[in-house]
Amino acid sequence: KPRGGSISPLERYAELILALVAEQSDRTLEETVDELRKRRIRTSKSSVARFFERHHITFKKKESAGR
């Protein structure tokens, strides 16, 4: 029998999410979630973070984050 988890509902919006990242690459995770919610895509910070991990998208930490 096949094993494994389920497919994330965000995968159906993969093109849109990847386009948002390409459009403004310095957008934070929270800003990305807010933008998706404006487009009536229900999601959470953790699910978007897992989506980015699956698609090998990483972000640099902002220099001011530690201050």
All heavy atoms as TSV, in Angstrom:
chain	resi	resn	atom	element	x	y	z
A	1	LYS	N	N	0.834	-1.188	0.000
A	1	LYS	CA	C	0.000	0.000	0.000
A	1	LYS	C	C	0.877	1.249	0.000
A	1	LYS	O	O	1.898	1.286	0.666
A	1	LYS	CB	C	-0.883	0.031	1.238
A	1	LYS	CG	C	-1.995	-0.975	1.245
A	1	LYS	CD	C	-2.852	-0.753	2.473
A	1	LYS	CE	C	-4.028	-1.686	2.437
A	1	LYS	NZ	N	-4.904	-1.462	3.585
A	2	PRO	N	N	0.426	2.279	-0.701
A	2	PRO	CA	C	1.181	3.540	-0.664
A	2	PRO	C	C	1.124	4.158	0.727
A	2	PRO	O	O	0.125	4.048	1.429
A	2	PRO	CB	C	0.462	4.428	-1.662
A	2	PRO	CG	C	-0.483	3.566	-2.395
A	2	PRO	CD	C	-0.676	2.307	-1.617
A	3	ARG	N	N	2.209	4.777	1.095
A	3	ARG	CA	C	2.277	5.454	2.392
A	3	ARG	C	C	2.599	6.918	2.172
A	3	ARG	O	O	3.129	7.303	1.158
A	3	ARG	CB	C	3.362	4.831	3.265
A	3	ARG	CG	C	3.039	3.447	3.692
A	3	ARG	CD	C	4.156	2.935	4.558
A	3	ARG	NE	N	3.811	1.635	5.075
A	3	ARG	CZ	C	3.991	1.264	6.315
A	3	ARG	NH1	N	4.543	2.086	7.163
A	3	ARG	NH2	N	3.653	0.073	6.706
A	4	GLY	N	N	2.328	7.666	3.186
A	4	GLY	CA	C	2.685	9.076	3.109
A	4	GLY	C	C	1.563	9.951	3.606
A	4	GLY	O	O	0.461	9.476	3.901
A	5	GLY	N	N	1.860	11.209	3.659
A	5	GLY	CA	C	0.894	12.170	4.169
A	5	GLY	C	C	-0.032	12.658	3.089
A	5	GLY	O	O	-0.133	12.085	2.009
A	6	SER	N	N	-0.693	13.722	3.387
A	6	SER	CA	C	-1.626	14.311	2.445
A	6	SER	C	C	-0.939	15.450	1.681
A	6	SER	O	O	0.153	15.868	2.019
A	6	SER	CB	C	-2.841	14.841	3.200
A	6	SER	OG	O	-2.436	15.829	4.120
A	7	ILE	N	N	-1.619	15.932	0.683
A	7	ILE	CA	C	-1.113	17.054	-0.102
A	7	ILE	C	C	-1.677	18.337	0.497
A	7	ILE	O	O	-2.876	18.432	0.770
A	7	ILE	CB	C	-1.527	16.921	-1.577
A	7	ILE	CG1	C	-0.885	15.675	-2.170
A	7	ILE	CG2	C	-1.135	18.159	-2.366
A	7	ILE	CD1	C	-1.341	15.360	-3.573
A	8	SER	N	N	-0.829	19.311	0.689
A	8	SER	CA	C	-1.242	20.582	1.281
A	8	SER	C	C	-2.247	21.291	0.381
A	8	SER	O	O	-2.073	21.343	-0.846
A	8	SER	CB	C	-0.017	21.476	1.468
A	8	SER	OG	O	-0.414	22.791	1.784
A	9	PRO	N	N	-3.289	21.875	0.961
A	9	PRO	CA	C	-4.230	22.673	0.174
A	9	PRO	C	C	-3.560	23.867	-0.512
A	9	PRO	O	O	-4.066	24.376	-1.514
A	9	PRO	CB	C	-5.257	23.156	1.202
A	9	PRO	CG	C	-5.126	22.235	2.348
A	9	PRO	CD	C	-3.709	21.754	2.356
A	10	LEU	N	N	-2.417	24.306	0.012
A	10	LEU	CA	C	-1.712	25.440	-0.604
A	10	LEU	C	C	-1.117	25.081	-1.959
A	10	LEU	O	O	-0.832	25.974	-2.753
A	10	LEU	CB	C	-0.603	25.940	0.328
A	10	LEU	CG	C	-1.056	26.694	1.568
A	10	LEU	CD1	C	0.155	27.115	2.389
A	10	LEU	CD2	C	-1.896	27.890	1.216
A	11	GLU	N	N	-0.926	23.799	-2.227
A	11	GLU	CA	C	-0.311	23.402	-3.496
A	11	GLU	C	C	-1.153	23.832	-4.693
A	11	GLU	O	O	-0.620	24.092	-5.755
A	11	GLU	CB	C	-0.057	21.897	-3.531
A	11	GLU	CG	C	1.058	21.446	-2.606
A	11	GLU	CD	C	2.406	22.100	-2.894
A	11	GLU	OE1	O	2.731	22.404	-4.060
A	11	GLU	OE2	O	3.139	22.321	-1.923
A	12	ARG	N	N	-2.476	23.937	-4.510
A	12	ARG	CA	C	-3.312	24.386	-5.633
A	12	ARG	C	C	-3.077	25.861	-5.945
A	12	ARG	O	O	-3.437	26.336	-7.011
A	12	ARG	CB	C	-4.778	24.086	-5.392
A	12	ARG	CG	C	-5.461	25.039	-4.439
A	12	ARG	CD	C	-6.898	24.733	-4.284
A	12	ARG	NE	N	-6.999	23.698	-3.265
A	12	ARG	CZ	C	-8.073	23.394	-2.607
A	12	ARG	NH1	N	-9.194	23.979	-2.906
A	12	ARG	NH2	N	-8.065	22.496	-1.668
A	13	TYR	N	N	-2.476	26.592	-4.997
A	13	TYR	CA	C	-2.159	28.006	-5.197
A	13	TYR	C	C	-0.658	28.225	-5.386
A	13	TYR	O	O	-0.181	29.348	-5.248
A	13	TYR	CB	C	-2.626	28.822	-3.989
A	13	TYR	CG	C	-4.097	28.667	-3.684
A	13	TYR	CD1	C	-4.519	27.956	-2.571
A	13	TYR	CD2	C	-5.058	29.228	-4.513
A	13	TYR	CE1	C	-5.875	27.814	-2.284
A	13	TYR	CE2	C	-6.412	29.090	-4.241
A	13	TYR	CZ	C	-6.811	28.379	-3.124
A	13	TYR	OH	O	-8.143	28.232	-2.852
A	14	ALA	N	N	0.065	27.181	-5.707
A	14	ALA	CA	C	1.529	27.259	-5.791
A	14	ALA	C	C	1.996	28.341	-6.757
A	14	ALA	O	O	2.898	29.113	-6.428
A	14	ALA	CB	C	2.115	25.905	-6.183
A	15	GLU	N	N	1.372	28.420	-7.935
A	15	GLU	CA	C	1.795	29.440	-8.905
A	15	GLU	C	C	1.631	30.842	-8.338
A	15	GLU	O	O	2.509	31.685	-8.491
A	15	GLU	CB	C	0.992	29.307	-10.203
A	15	GLU	CG	C	1.466	28.180	-11.087
A	15	GLU	CD	C	0.734	28.190	-12.421
A	15	GLU	OE1	O	0.459	29.287	-12.952
A	15	GLU	OE2	O	0.466	27.096	-12.926
A	16	LEU	N	N	0.515	31.086	-7.689
A	16	LEU	CA	C	0.247	32.397	-7.107
A	16	LEU	C	C	1.253	32.721	-6.004
A	16	LEU	O	O	1.821	33.809	-5.972
A	16	LEU	CB	C	-1.170	32.452	-6.533
A	16	LEU	CG	C	-1.506	33.686	-5.705
A	16	LEU	CD1	C	-1.554	34.930	-6.568
A	16	LEU	CD2	C	-2.815	33.495	-4.977
A	17	ILE	N	N	1.497	31.768	-5.121
A	17	ILE	CA	C	2.422	31.998	-4.002
A	17	ILE	C	C	3.838	32.243	-4.522
A	17	ILE	O	O	4.523	33.164	-4.084
A	17	ILE	CB	C	2.389	30.819	-3.014
A	17	ILE	CG1	C	0.990	30.711	-2.390
A	17	ILE	CG2	C	3.451	30.980	-1.936
A	17	ILE	CD1	C	0.753	29.433	-1.609
A	18	LEU	N	N	4.261	31.438	-5.473
A	18	LEU	CA	C	5.599	31.617	-6.037
A	18	LEU	C	C	5.706	32.945	-6.779
A	18	LEU	O	O	6.756	33.597	-6.754
A	18	LEU	CB	C	5.949	30.442	-6.946
A	18	LEU	CG	C	6.048	29.092	-6.229
A	18	LEU	CD1	C	6.219	27.963	-7.241
A	18	LEU	CD2	C	7.144	29.081	-5.191
A	19	ALA	N	N	4.625	33.382	-7.416
A	19	ALA	CA	C	4.622	34.687	-8.089
A	19	ALA	C	C	4.719	35.818	-7.071
A	19	ALA	O	O	5.413	36.813	-7.313
A	19	ALA	CB	C	3.361	34.838	-8.935
A	20	LEU	N	N	4.048	35.678	-5.923
A	20	LEU	CA	C	4.145	36.695	-4.869
A	20	LEU	C	C	5.577	36.824	-4.371
A	20	LEU	O	O	6.066	37.924	-4.136
A	20	LEU	CB	C	3.230	36.346	-3.696
A	20	LEU	CG	C	1.732	36.536	-3.896
A	20	LEU	CD1	C	0.972	35.978	-2.707
A	20	LEU	CD2	C	1.395	37.989	-4.114
A	21	VAL	N	N	6.244	35.682	-4.213
A	21	VAL	CA	C	7.635	35.694	-3.748
A	21	VAL	C	C	8.538	36.335	-4.796
A	21	VAL	O	O	9.407	37.147	-4.473
A	21	VAL	CB	C	8.112	34.263	-3.410
A	21	VAL	CG1	C	9.598	34.238	-3.133
A	21	VAL	CG2	C	7.336	33.712	-2.221
A	22	ALA	N	N	8.313	36.004	-6.067
A	22	ALA	CA	C	9.135	36.575	-7.127
A	22	ALA	C	C	8.899	38.078	-7.265
A	22	ALA	O	O	9.830	38.837	-7.525
A	22	ALA	CB	C	8.833	35.871	-8.449
A	23	GLU	N	N	7.656	38.494	-7.050
A	23	GLU	CA	C	7.284	39.899	-7.172
A	23	GLU	C	C	7.954	40.762	-6.111
A	23	GLU	O	O	8.423	41.858	-6.382
A	23	GLU	CB	C	5.762	39.996	-7.038
A	23	GLU	CG	C	5.183	41.377	-6.992
A	23	GLU	CD	C	3.692	41.323	-6.705
A	23	GLU	OE1	O	2.968	40.652	-7.459
A	23	GLU	OE2	O	3.281	41.925	-5.699
A	24	GLN	N	N	7.999	40.259	-4.896
A	24	GLN	CA	C	8.610	41.009	-3.789
A	24	GLN	C	C	9.314	40.002	-2.886
A	24	GLN	O	O	8.738	39.463	-1.955
A	24	GLN	CB	C	7.534	41.769	-3.008
A	24	GLN	CG	C	8.099	42.702	-1.986
A	24	GLN	CD	C	7.011	43.495	-1.284
A	24	GLN	OE1	O	5.850	43.465	-1.660
A	24	GLN	NE2	N	7.395	44.206	-0.255
A	25	SER	N	N	10.579	39.778	-3.158
A	25	SER	CA	C	11.321	38.726	-2.467
A	25	SER	C	C	11.664	39.061	-1.020
A	25	SER	O	O	12.008	38.167	-0.253
A	25	SER	CB	C	12.600	38.400	-3.231
A	25	SER	OG	O	13.427	39.541	-3.290
A	26	ASP	N	N	11.545	40.328	-0.632
A	26	ASP	CA	C	11.884	40.684	0.754
A	26	ASP	C	C	10.658	40.676	1.674
A	26	ASP	O	O	10.737	41.102	2.811
A	26	ASP	CB	C	12.589	42.032	0.818
A	26	ASP	CG	C	11.724	43.186	0.349
A	26	ASP	OD1	O	10.722	42.934	-0.353
A	26	ASP	OD2	O	12.053	44.337	0.665
A	27	ARG	N	N	9.546	40.136	1.188
A	27	ARG	CA	C	8.318	40.040	1.993
A	27	ARG	C	C	8.538	39.024	3.109
A	27	ARG	O	O	9.085	37.959	2.888
A	27	ARG	CB	C	7.187	39.604	1.074
A	27	ARG	CG	C	5.846	39.571	1.712
A	27	ARG	CD	C	4.787	39.163	0.713
A	27	ARG	NE	N	4.394	40.350	-0.054
A	27	ARG	CZ	C	4.096	40.338	-1.345
A	27	ARG	NH1	N	4.157	39.230	-2.039
A	27	ARG	NH2	N	3.742	41.440	-1.956
A	28	THR	N	N	8.107	39.354	4.318
A	28	THR	CA	C	8.263	38.434	5.441
A	28	THR	C	C	7.196	37.343	5.369
A	28	THR	O	O	6.232	37.442	4.605
A	28	THR	CB	C	8.121	39.160	6.790
A	28	THR	OG1	O	6.786	39.659	6.904
A	28	THR	CG2	C	9.132	40.280	6.933
A	29	LEU	N	N	7.361	36.330	6.193
A	29	LEU	CA	C	6.391	35.247	6.255
A	29	LEU	C	C	5.016	35.789	6.647
A	29	LEU	O	O	3.999	35.440	6.034
A	29	LEU	CB	C	6.868	34.196	7.253
A	29	LEU	CG	C	6.054	32.926	7.355
A	29	LEU	CD1	C	6.013	32.185	6.029
A	29	LEU	CD2	C	6.635	32.029	8.438
A	30	GLU	N	N	4.970	36.652	7.637
A	30	GLU	CA	C	3.712	37.241	8.083
A	30	GLU	C	C	3.053	38.063	6.982
A	30	GLU	O	O	1.838	38.014	6.796
A	30	GLU	CB	C	3.924	38.120	9.322
A	30	GLU	CG	C	4.304	37.351	10.558
A	30	GLU	CD	C	5.802	37.071	10.666
A	30	GLU	OE1	O	6.581	37.535	9.801
A	30	GLU	OE2	O	6.187	36.375	11.607
A	31	GLU	N	N	3.856	38.822	6.244
A	31	GLU	CA	C	3.323	39.626	5.140
A	31	GLU	C	C	2.775	38.737	4.039
A	31	GLU	O	O	1.758	39.064	3.420
A	31	GLU	CB	C	4.405	40.554	4.588
A	31	GLU	CG	C	4.792	41.669	5.534
A	31	GLU	CD	C	6.022	42.439	5.091
A	31	GLU	OE1	O	6.817	41.916	4.283
A	31	GLU	OE2	O	6.185	43.571	5.583
A	32	THR	N	N	3.425	37.615	3.789
A	32	THR	CA	C	2.941	36.677	2.780
A	32	THR	C	C	1.599	36.091	3.202
A	32	THR	O	O	0.667	36.009	2.393
A	32	THR	CB	C	3.972	35.547	2.552
A	32	THR	OG1	O	5.218	36.130	2.173
A	32	THR	CG2	C	3.511	34.601	1.466
A	33	VAL	N	N	1.478	35.708	4.468
A	33	VAL	CA	C	0.208	35.173	4.978
A	33	VAL	C	C	-0.883	36.234	4.858
A	33	VAL	O	O	-2.000	35.937	4.412
A	33	VAL	CB	C	0.367	34.693	6.440
A	33	VAL	CG1	C	-0.987	34.359	7.047
A	33	VAL	CG2	C	1.291	33.497	6.509
A	34	ASP	N	N	-0.583	37.474	5.227
A	34	ASP	CA	C	-1.562	38.558	5.116
A	34	ASP	C	C	-2.008	38.757	3.671
A	34	ASP	O	O	-3.197	38.955	3.402
A	34	ASP	CB	C	-0.993	39.871	5.657
A	34	ASP	CG	C	-0.835	39.864	7.169
A	34	ASP	OD1	O	-1.466	39.010	7.836
A	34	ASP	OD2	O	-0.070	40.706	7.682
A	35	GLU	N	N	-1.068	38.709	2.746
A	35	GLU	CA	C	-1.387	38.884	1.324
A	35	GLU	C	C	-2.282	37.757	0.826
A	35	GLU	O	O	-3.231	37.987	0.073
A	35	GLU	CB	C	-0.097	38.952	0.495
A	35	GLU	CG	C	-0.304	39.345	-0.935
A	35	GLU	CD	C	-0.879	40.747	-1.104
A	35	GLU	OE1	O	-0.510	41.652	-0.347
A	35	GLU	OE2	O	-1.713	40.931	-2.016
A	36	LEU	N	N	-2.016	36.535	1.253
A	36	LEU	CA	C	-2.855	35.403	0.847
A	36	LEU	C	C	-4.257	35.538	1.435
A	36	LEU	O	O	-5.249	35.231	0.766
A	36	LEU	CB	C	-2.213	34.087	1.279
A	36	LEU	CG	C	-0.925	33.722	0.543
A	36	LEU	CD1	C	-0.278	32.502	1.178
A	36	LEU	CD2	C	-1.203	33.472	-0.928
A	37	ARG	N	N	-4.346	36.000	2.668
A	37	ARG	CA	C	-5.665	36.183	3.294
A	37	ARG	C	C	-6.458	37.280	2.596
A	37	ARG	O	O	-7.673	37.196	2.489
A	37	ARG	CB	C	-5.501	36.488	4.779
A	37	ARG	CG	C	-5.089	35.255	5.560
A	37	ARG	CD	C	-4.943	35.536	7.028
A	37	ARG	NE	N	-4.561	34.316	7.751
A	37	ARG	CZ	C	-4.053	34.315	8.952
A	37	ARG	NH1	N	-3.865	35.457	9.592
A	37	ARG	NH2	N	-3.729	33.177	9.526
A	38	LYS	N	N	-5.772	38.327	2.108
A	38	LYS	CA	C	-6.454	39.369	1.338
A	38	LYS	C	C	-7.076	38.779	0.072
A	38	LYS	O	O	-8.077	39.278	-0.412
A	38	LYS	CB	C	-5.476	40.477	0.944
A	38	LYS	CG	C	-5.079	41.385	2.065
A	38	LYS	CD	C	-4.094	42.425	1.558
A	38	LYS	CE	C	-3.483	43.201	2.697
A	38	LYS	NZ	N	-2.424	44.108	2.217
A	39	ARG	N	N	-6.434	37.734	-0.440
A	39	ARG	CA	C	-6.940	37.068	-1.654
A	39	ARG	C	C	-7.889	35.922	-1.308
A	39	ARG	O	O	-8.148	35.064	-2.130
A	39	ARG	CB	C	-5.764	36.565	-2.479
A	39	ARG	CG	C	-4.904	37.711	-2.987
A	39	ARG	CD	C	-3.570	37.208	-3.483
A	39	ARG	NE	N	-2.683	38.318	-3.737
A	39	ARG	CZ	C	-2.351	38.736	-4.948
A	39	ARG	NH1	N	-2.817	38.135	-6.002
A	39	ARG	NH2	N	-1.539	39.750	-5.091
A	40	ARG	N	N	-8.359	35.915	-0.052
A	40	ARG	CA	C	-9.334	34.938	0.448
A	40	ARG	C	C	-8.822	33.498	0.428
A	40	ARG	O	O	-9.573	32.558	0.188
A	40	ARG	CB	C	-10.655	35.055	-0.297
A	40	ARG	CG	C	-11.298	36.412	-0.130
A	40	ARG	CD	C	-12.703	36.402	-0.651
A	40	ARG	NE	N	-13.287	37.720	-0.636
A	40	ARG	CZ	C	-13.918	38.247	0.413
A	40	ARG	NH1	N	-14.025	37.569	1.522
A	40	ARG	NH2	N	-14.434	39.444	0.340
A	41	ILE	N	N	-7.522	33.349	0.663
A	41	ILE	CA	C	-6.917	32.024	0.797
A	41	ILE	C	C	-6.656	31.819	2.279
A	41	ILE	O	O	-5.805	32.486	2.866
A	41	ILE	CB	C	-5.607	31.919	-0.020
A	41	ILE	CG1	C	-5.905	32.146	-1.493
A	41	ILE	CG2	C	-4.945	30.569	0.217
A	41	ILE	CD1	C	-4.677	32.253	-2.371
A	42	ARG	N	N	-7.420	30.914	2.878
A	42	ARG	CA	C	-7.282	30.657	4.317
A	42	ARG	C	C	-6.028	29.840	4.559
A	42	ARG	O	O	-5.856	28.765	3.984
A	42	ARG	CB	C	-8.502	29.904	4.827
A	42	ARG	CG	C	-9.759	30.755	4.782
A	42	ARG	CD	C	-10.939	30.012	5.318
A	42	ARG	NE	N	-10.684	29.654	6.708
A	42	ARG	CZ	C	-11.308	28.683	7.346
A	42	ARG	NH1	N	-12.209	27.957	6.727
A	42	ARG	NH2	N	-11.035	28.423	8.601
A	43	THR	N	N	-5.159	30.368	5.392
A	43	THR	CA	C	-3.900	29.679	5.670
A	43	THR	C	C	-3.349	30.154	7.008
A	43	THR	O	O	-3.918	31.009	7.655
A	43	THR	CB	C	-2.894	29.907	4.527
A	43	THR	OG1	O	-1.776	29.057	4.725
A	43	THR	CG2	C	-2.448	31.354	4.440
A	44	SER	N	N	-2.232	29.568	7.373
A	44	SER	CA	C	-1.566	29.953	8.615
A	44	SER	C	C	-0.085	30.145	8.338
A	44	SER	O	O	0.438	29.720	7.309
A	44	SER	CB	C	-1.761	28.880	9.681
A	44	SER	OG	O	-1.085	27.701	9.300
A	45	LYS	N	N	0.569	30.757	9.299
A	45	LYS	CA	C	2.005	31.005	9.183
A	45	LYS	C	C	2.775	29.686	9.051
A	45	LYS	O	O	3.682	29.563	8.235
A	45	LYS	CB	C	2.455	31.791	10.408
A	45	LYS	CG	C	3.839	32.325	10.348
A	45	LYS	CD	C	4.054	33.251	11.540
A	45	LYS	CE	C	5.466	33.185	12.024
A	45	LYS	NZ	N	5.692	34.016	13.210
A	46	SER	N	N	2.404	28.695	9.848
A	46	SER	CA	C	3.121	27.421	9.823
A	46	SER	C	C	2.923	26.676	8.500
A	46	SER	O	O	3.859	26.065	7.986
A	46	SER	CB	C	2.719	26.540	11.002
A	46	SER	OG	O	1.339	26.272	10.967
A	47	SER	N	N	1.728	26.726	7.932
A	47	SER	CA	C	1.513	26.026	6.669
A	47	SER	C	C	2.262	26.698	5.523
A	47	SER	O	O	2.790	26.032	4.637
A	47	SER	CB	C	0.025	25.893	6.350
A	47	SER	OG	O	-0.570	27.144	6.182
A	48	VAL	N	N	2.349	28.031	5.551
A	48	VAL	CA	C	3.121	28.742	4.518
A	48	VAL	C	C	4.610	28.448	4.700
A	48	VAL	O	O	5.333	28.251	3.721
A	48	VAL	CB	C	2.823	30.255	4.554
A	48	VAL	CG1	C	3.741	31.014	3.602
A	48	VAL	CG2	C	1.368	30.520	4.199
A	49	ALA	N	N	5.067	28.379	5.946
A	49	ALA	CA	C	6.473	28.056	6.204
A	49	ALA	C	C	6.803	26.650	5.663
A	49	ALA	O	O	7.859	26.450	5.057
A	49	ALA	CB	C	6.762	28.130	7.695
A	50	ARG	N	N	5.909	25.684	5.872
A	50	ARG	CA	C	6.131	24.329	5.339
A	50	ARG	C	C	6.104	24.327	3.815
A	50	ARG	O	O	6.895	23.627	3.169
A	50	ARG	CB	C	5.090	23.359	5.903
A	50	ARG	CG	C	5.313	23.021	7.367
A	50	ARG	CD	C	4.422	21.894	7.822
A	50	ARG	NE	N	3.008	22.170	7.637
A	50	ARG	CZ	C	2.207	22.723	8.540
A	50	ARG	NH1	N	2.683	23.073	9.723
A	50	ARG	NH2	N	0.928	22.919	8.284
A	51	PHE	N	N	5.217	25.135	3.220
A	51	PHE	CA	C	5.162	25.268	1.765
A	51	PHE	C	C	6.502	25.769	1.238
A	51	PHE	O	O	7.049	25.230	0.287
A	51	PHE	CB	C	4.033	26.226	1.357
A	51	PHE	CG	C	3.990	26.519	-0.118
A	51	PHE	CD1	C	3.279	25.696	-0.976
A	51	PHE	CD2	C	4.659	27.611	-0.648
A	51	PHE	CE1	C	3.247	25.962	-2.333
A	51	PHE	CE2	C	4.634	27.878	-1.999
A	51	PHE	CZ	C	3.917	27.045	-2.856
A	52	PHE	N	N	7.028	26.829	1.873
A	52	PHE	CA	C	8.319	27.375	1.452
A	52	PHE	C	C	9.432	26.349	1.607
A	52	PHE	O	O	10.311	26.245	0.759
A	52	PHE	CB	C	8.659	28.641	2.242
A	52	PHE	CG	C	7.848	29.847	1.848
A	52	PHE	CD1	C	7.659	30.884	2.742
A	52	PHE	CD2	C	7.284	29.969	0.597
A	52	PHE	CE1	C	6.932	32.011	2.397
A	52	PHE	CE2	C	6.548	31.087	0.234
A	52	PHE	CZ	C	6.367	32.106	1.136
A	53	GLU	N	N	9.391	25.576	2.671
A	53	GLU	CA	C	10.404	24.542	2.888
A	53	GLU	C	C	10.349	23.486	1.780
A	53	GLU	O	O	11.374	23.080	1.251
A	53	GLU	CB	C	10.188	23.900	4.254
A	53	GLU	CG	C	11.287	22.951	4.654
A	53	GLU	CD	C	11.095	22.426	6.064
A	53	GLU	OE1	O	10.734	23.204	6.956
A	53	GLU	OE2	O	11.306	21.213	6.241
A	54	ARG	N	N	9.141	23.064	1.426
A	54	ARG	CA	C	8.987	22.065	0.362
A	54	ARG	C	C	9.491	22.573	-0.976
A	54	ARG	O	O	9.985	21.817	-1.806
A	54	ARG	CB	C	7.514	21.667	0.196
A	54	ARG	CG	C	7.017	20.669	1.180
A	54	ARG	CD	C	5.672	20.103	0.765
A	54	ARG	NE	N	4.647	21.109	0.536
A	54	ARG	CZ	C	3.906	21.686	1.480
A	54	ARG	NH1	N	4.093	21.365	2.745
A	54	ARG	NH2	N	2.988	22.580	1.170
A	55	HIS	N	N	9.343	23.888	-1.199
A	55	HIS	CA	C	9.737	24.489	-2.472
A	55	HIS	C	C	11.133	25.116	-2.406
A	55	HIS	O	O	11.526	25.843	-3.319
A	55	HIS	CB	C	8.692	25.518	-2.911
A	55	HIS	CG	C	7.410	24.873	-3.335
A	55	HIS	ND1	N	7.163	24.504	-4.627
A	55	HIS	CD2	C	6.321	24.488	-2.625
A	55	HIS	CE1	C	5.973	23.945	-4.712
A	55	HIS	NE2	N	5.437	23.913	-3.499
A	56	HIS	N	N	11.851	24.835	-1.341
A	56	HIS	CA	C	13.236	25.296	-1.158
A	56	HIS	C	C	13.372	26.809	-1.247
A	56	HIS	O	O	14.308	27.331	-1.849
A	56	HIS	CB	C	14.172	24.617	-2.161
A	56	HIS	CG	C	14.065	23.136	-2.140
A	56	HIS	ND1	N	14.547	22.374	-1.101
A	56	HIS	CD2	C	13.492	22.266	-3.011
A	56	HIS	CE1	C	14.298	21.110	-1.344
A	56	HIS	NE2	N	13.641	21.003	-2.480
A	57	ILE	N	N	12.419	27.515	-0.633
A	57	ILE	CA	C	12.466	28.976	-0.582
A	57	ILE	C	C	12.943	29.362	0.815
A	57	ILE	O	O	12.346	28.964	1.809
A	57	ILE	CB	C	11.079	29.587	-0.859
A	57	ILE	CG1	C	10.639	29.219	-2.271
A	57	ILE	CG2	C	11.112	31.096	-0.674
A	57	ILE	CD1	C	9.211	29.579	-2.575
A	58	THR	N	N	14.019	30.119	0.873
A	58	THR	CA	C	14.562	30.549	2.160
A	58	THR	C	C	14.606	32.066	2.197
A	58	THR	O	O	14.614	32.727	1.158
A	58	THR	CB	C	15.975	29.992	2.386
A	58	THR	OG1	O	16.828	30.456	1.335
A	58	THR	CG2	C	15.974	28.474	2.402
A	59	PHE	N	N	14.657	32.592	3.401
A	59	PHE	CA	C	14.700	34.033	3.590
A	59	PHE	C	C	15.850	34.374	4.510
A	59	PHE	O	O	16.098	33.665	5.477
A	59	PHE	CB	C	13.400	34.534	4.228
A	59	PHE	CG	C	12.205	34.325	3.356
A	59	PHE	CD1	C	11.387	33.224	3.545
A	59	PHE	CD2	C	11.904	35.200	2.348
A	59	PHE	CE1	C	10.281	33.012	2.754
A	59	PHE	CE2	C	10.805	35.005	1.539
A	59	PHE	CZ	C	9.994	33.909	1.744
A	60	LYS	N	N	16.517	35.480	4.200
A	60	LYS	CA	C	17.543	35.989	5.098
A	60	LYS	C	C	16.856	36.675	6.255
A	60	LYS	O	O	15.803	37.296	6.096
A	60	LYS	CB	C	18.418	37.020	4.383
A	60	LYS	CG	C	19.474	36.438	3.516
A	60	LYS	CD	C	20.353	37.576	3.039
A	60	LYS	CE	C	21.547	37.033	2.315
A	60	LYS	NZ	N	22.416	38.124	1.887
A	61	LYS	N	N	17.460	36.592	7.404
A	61	LYS	CA	C	16.943	37.335	8.548
A	61	LYS	C	C	17.296	38.788	8.372
A	61	LYS	O	O	18.359	39.130	7.861
A	61	LYS	CB	C	17.547	36.808	9.849
A	61	LYS	CG	C	17.101	35.417	10.190
A	61	LYS	CD	C	17.675	34.989	11.512
A	61	LYS	CE	C	17.214	33.592	11.838
A	61	LYS	NZ	N	17.829	33.107	13.056
A	62	LYS	N	N	16.401	39.653	8.771
A	62	LYS	CA	C	16.663	41.080	8.672
A	62	LYS	C	C	17.668	41.463	9.755
A	62	LYS	O	O	17.634	40.946	10.863
A	62	LYS	CB	C	15.385	41.874	8.824
A	62	LYS	CG	C	14.448	41.660	7.663
A	62	LYS	CD	C	13.250	42.565	7.767
A	62	LYS	CE	C	12.385	42.344	6.545
A	62	LYS	NZ	N	11.252	43.252	6.509
A	63	GLU	N	N	18.566	42.377	9.437
A	63	GLU	CA	C	19.591	42.798	10.379
A	63	GLU	C	C	18.996	43.388	11.653
A	63	GLU	O	O	19.529	43.224	12.726
A	63	GLU	CB	C	20.521	43.813	9.725
A	63	GLU	CG	C	21.426	43.194	8.687
A	63	GLU	CD	C	22.375	44.215	8.108
A	63	GLU	OE1	O	22.706	45.186	8.819
A	63	GLU	OE2	O	22.799	44.032	6.979
A	64	SER	N	N	17.884	44.071	11.541
A	64	SER	CA	C	17.292	44.729	12.692
A	64	SER	C	C	16.489	43.758	13.563
A	64	SER	O	O	15.994	44.150	14.616
A	64	SER	CB	C	16.375	45.861	12.240
A	64	SER	OG	O	15.323	45.342	11.467
A	65	ALA	N	N	16.352	42.512	13.168
A	65	ALA	CA	C	15.524	41.554	13.912
A	65	ALA	C	C	16.056	41.279	15.306
A	65	ALA	O	O	15.296	41.060	16.230
A	65	ALA	CB	C	15.416	40.239	13.133
A	66	GLY	N	N	17.354	41.314	15.481
A	66	GLY	CA	C	17.933	41.015	16.776
A	66	GLY	C	C	18.026	42.189	17.732
A	66	GLY	O	O	18.395	42.043	18.875
A	67	ARG	N	N	17.685	43.336	17.260
A	67	ARG	CA	C	17.831	44.539	18.065
A	67	ARG	C	C	16.622	44.836	18.892
A	67	ARG	O	O	15.553	44.523	18.729
A	67	ARG	CB	C	18.133	45.735	17.180
A	67	ARG	CG	C	19.470	45.579	16.520
A	67	ARG	CD	C	19.789	46.778	15.686
A	67	ARG	NE	N	21.007	46.477	14.956
A	67	ARG	CZ	C	21.404	47.143	13.932
A	67	ARG	NH1	N	20.699	48.146	13.485
A	67	ARG	NH2	N	22.503	46.835	13.309
